[in-house]
Amino acid sequence: MAKRYLLDFEKPLVELEKQIEQIKELARDSEVDVSQQLIQLETLATRRREEIFKSLTPAQKIQVARHPQRPSTLDFIQMFCDDWIELHGDRNGGDDMALIGGIGSINNRSVLLLGHQKGRDTKENVVRNFGMAKPGGYRKALRLMQHADRFSLPIITFIDTPGAYAGLSAEEQGQGEAIARNLREMFGLKVPIVATVIGEGGSGGALGIGVADRLLMFEHSVYTVASPEACASILWRDAAKAPEAASALKITGKDLLKLGVIDEVLPEPSGGNNWGPLDAGNTLKNALDKHLNDLLQMRKDELLEQRYSKFRALGKFVEANSIEEIYNEMPQKN
């Protein structure tokens, strides 16, 4: 069994887990009945875990969203797809491993599945470029989405990236153009699109596969225009201000549902999806099935109109008497 990676705010649970393991070893090595002690300690650990995760700050949710053992795109596909055939290449000489896609079926319904893919360890992350797709990845995604449109396959996307790769090579290959083209073309696809933020949804890298009829988020996922670290560096020239930036950016599912950016927040098992990946998979599968059933009942013109209207309605503004009022409401640098 893989060793569980604990986040800083989970440390109070460490001692309890040690006691539980010691009692289990005692039960294995002797005939002493420790079932009652075991039940009490496991109940206490569950209750404390629930208390911790019910009161997470936005900065702590980012840690959960970036957890190395959090279920990835391929994990979810393997959990609930009846079959799966990965498709490769952007037909321009590349096959980006940070953004994967292919044909599968869910409850005997054929669909196209796309998503960012991170690695479990350093070696895998180097191969997957830490889930940061290059232009070829977005061109591959567009090729597959157009394929789905041609053959009337609903599109399901899984968003989990800190952002599109911002290296020199990506800029030379047209990163901005590739993402912009995806945004434009996805508005015209005549098949239902359901996107889910399963981990970290960062900047244009997330939007490149995020123009959807329904946008879902797991409870401890985050969706943001820029990472809090980048935002803090820009506003205060101090990356240590990232927790303040995380709160100001409104990156949690609860905030984004209130703002009308997303359509549903999916609950996570106590302790996050990494504690109960199969439960998370069942939750996501049921949500996808529900939304696809609703969208497939719509005519193509209704689908396109609703998608257009959904994004035209996004955005909030606040009236102020002066620019000084807006500035005074912002967190200030010490």
N, C-alpha and C positions, 0 to 999 in steps of 0.2 A: 504493500500500500504506500503511495506517495506521501511524503511528509507534508503536513498542512502548513501553508504559509500564513502567518498571523500578522495582521496589521497592528499599528501602534495602539489603537484604542481597543483592540481585542485582548491586550495583555492581561487584564483582570481575570480572563477566563482560563489562563494558562494553569494556574494552581489547581483550579477545579478539575481540569482535564487530567492533570497528573494524578490527583486523588482517584479519579474514576478508573484510570489505567491500572493503578496499584491494586485497587479492589478487584478488578477483573483478573489480574495475575494471581491474587490470593485465592480467588474462587477456582482458578484452573489448577493450582498447585495443592489445594486441600479440599476437604469435604465441608468446609464451613459455609453456611448459608448467609450470603451477603446481599441477597436480592433486594431487601428493603433499603439498605444503605445505598445501593446502586441506583435504585429508583429515585430516592430523595436527591442524591447528588446530580443525576442527569436532569431531573426536573428543575433544580436550582440553576444549573448551567443553561438550560433552555430559556428559563425566565430572564436571566441576566443578559443573555445574548439578544433576546427580543427587546429588552429595555435599552440596550446600547444602540441597536439598529433602528429603533423608532425615533431616536433623537440625534441622528447624524447631521452634522453641519454640511453645507455644500462642499467644503474642502475635503471632508471625510468621505463623502459620496464619490468624489473623484478617485480617492484611493481604492474604493470598492470597485469602481468601474474599470480601473487599471489592474485589478488583481490578476496575477499571472496564471491562476488556476480557474479564472472565470470561463464559462463555456464559450467557445468561439463559433464562428460560422460553420465550420466543418463538423464541430460537435453537434450542433443543432440539426444539421442536415442528416447526420448519421442516426440521430435519435428518432426523428419522426418521418423520414422519407422512406417510402416503400422501396424505391430504387433511385439510383443517382448515377449520372454519367457526366463527368466533368468535361467541359469543352475548353480548348486552349487557343491562344493566339489572337492578335489584333489584326492579322492579315497585312501587317506592315513591318514584319520582321521581329516582333517581340511577343513575349508571353509573361506578363507581370504576375509574379507569385503573391503579391500583396493584395490582389483583388481577383477572386476566383468566381467561376460561374459554371452553370451546366443545367441539364434537364433532369428533373426528378418528378416524383408523384407523391402527393399527400392525400390520404383517404381515396386512393384510386383516381385522383384528379391530376392531370399532367400540368406542371408549372415550370417556369424558368426561375432558378435561384441564383442570386448574386450576393457577394458580400466581401468585406475586408477580412483578411486573415492574418492574425498575429502568430507568433511562435510561443512555445512553452518555455524555451530556454534560449540562451544567447545564440547558439548555433542555428536554431530554427528561426529566430528573429532576424538574423543576418540574411537568411534565405528569403524570408517574407518581408524584409525591409521594415520591420517593426509595424507592419500594417499600413505603411505609408505608400500609397500607389503612385506610380509615375504616369506620364501621359498615355503610355501603351496600355496601362490597366483600365483607364477610363474609355479608351477607344475599343478595347476588347469588350468592356461592359456594354457600350453602345451597340456594337455589332451583335451581341447576344440578345439585347433587348429588341432590336429591329427584327431579328430572327423570331422572337416570341410574338411580336406584332404580326408578322407575316403568317404565322401558323396558329394565331388566336390562343396563345398560352398566357395565362395570368403571370405577372412578374412579382416575385418576392425578393426583397433586398434586406441584407443585414448590415447595419452600420456599426463599425468598431475601428476607429482610426483617430490618432492624434491630429491628423491633417494630411493633405496631399504632400508628397515629397517635395521639399523646397530647394533641392540642390541645383547646382549650375546646369547639370545635364538635363534635368527635367525642364528647366526654363528654356534651354536651347531647343528642346523637342516640342515646346508649345503646351506647357502645363495649363496655363490659363485658358487657352483656346479649347483644349480638350474638355475641360470641365464645363466651360460656357456652352459648348455644343451639346453636351449631355443635358444640361438644364433646358435648353431650347427644344431638343428633340423629344425629351420625355413628356413635355406638355402635349405633344401631338400623337403619342402612342394610343391606340384605340383599344387597349386591353387594360384590365384592372391592375393597379400597382399598389402593393402594400409594403411599406418599409418599417423596419424595427430597429431602434437603437439598442443594441444588446450590450454595449459597453461604453466606449467613449466616442462621441460624435463631434469631431472637431472641424470647424471652418469649411472651406470649399471642398475639402477632401470628403466630407460627409455628404454635402449637397450634391456631389457628382453622381450619386445613386439615390438621392433622397427626395426627388420630386415625385410625390406619391399621392394617391387618392386617400389613403389612410396612413398616418404616421403614428406608430406606437413606440413606447419607451418602457423598458424595465424600470422598476421602482428606484434602483440605485445606479442607473445609467445617467450619463450627463450629455448635454447637447449644447454646443456653444460656438459662437462666432470666432473665438480665439481662446487658446488655453489661458487659464488664470495667470500662469507664470508669464506668458507673453504680454497679457493685458497689464499686469503690474509693472513690467519692465517699461512698457510704453507710457503709461500714465504717471508713474511715480519713480521710474528709473531704479526700481528696487524689486527684484523677483521675490523677496521675502514677504512682500505684501500680497502674495497670491491668495491667501485665505480671504482677505477683504475683497479682492477682485472676484473671487468665486461667488461670494454673496451678492455683489452688485450686478453680476452678469445674468442672474436668474437662469441657472443652467440645469436645475433639477426638474424631474417630471411634474411635480406638483406645481411649480412656478409656470412651466411652459403650457400645461393644460389650462391653467387660469388665463394665460395670455392668448390662448387659442392657436398656439403653434402646433401642438400635437393633439391627437384624437383620443388616446387612451393610455393610462399608466398601468402596466402589468405588475401585479404583486410578485415579490420574490420570497423564497423560503427564508426562515429565520437564519440570519447570518449571511444572506446573499446567495446568489445563484451558485457560487462555488461550493456551498455547503450542501445543496440539494439540486444538482444539475438535471436529474431526471424529472423532478417536480417542475423545474423551470421549463424544460422541454415540453411537458404536457400543457403547461399554462400557455406557452407560445403557440403550440399547435392548435389548441382550441380557439385562441384569439384569431389566428390566421384563417382558420376555417370559417369562423363567424363573419369576419369582414369580407372574405372572398364571396361567401354566399350572398351577402347584401349587394356587393358591387356587380356580380354577374347577372343580377336581375335587371340592371339598368341598360338602356339602349346606349349605343356608342356615342351618339351626340350628347346625351345626358351626362355620360361619364366625363367627356371632354369639358363640357360647360361647368360641371361641378368642380373639376380639378382647377380650372381657370379661376373660378369664383373663390375657391378656397384660398389660393395664394394671393389674389387681389385683396382679400379681406385681412391679410396678416398685417400686423403693425399697430402700435399704440403711440399716442403722442400726449404730452402734458403741456397745458398752457401755463406760461409764466409771464410776469410783468416785465422781467428783464433778464438778461443773460447772467447777471449777478446772482439771481435767485437760483438758477440751475446750478451754477458753480458752487454756491454755498451748500447745496444738498449733497454734493459729491464728497466722498471721503477725501480728506486732505493729507498731503504728505507732512510727516512730522518735521 
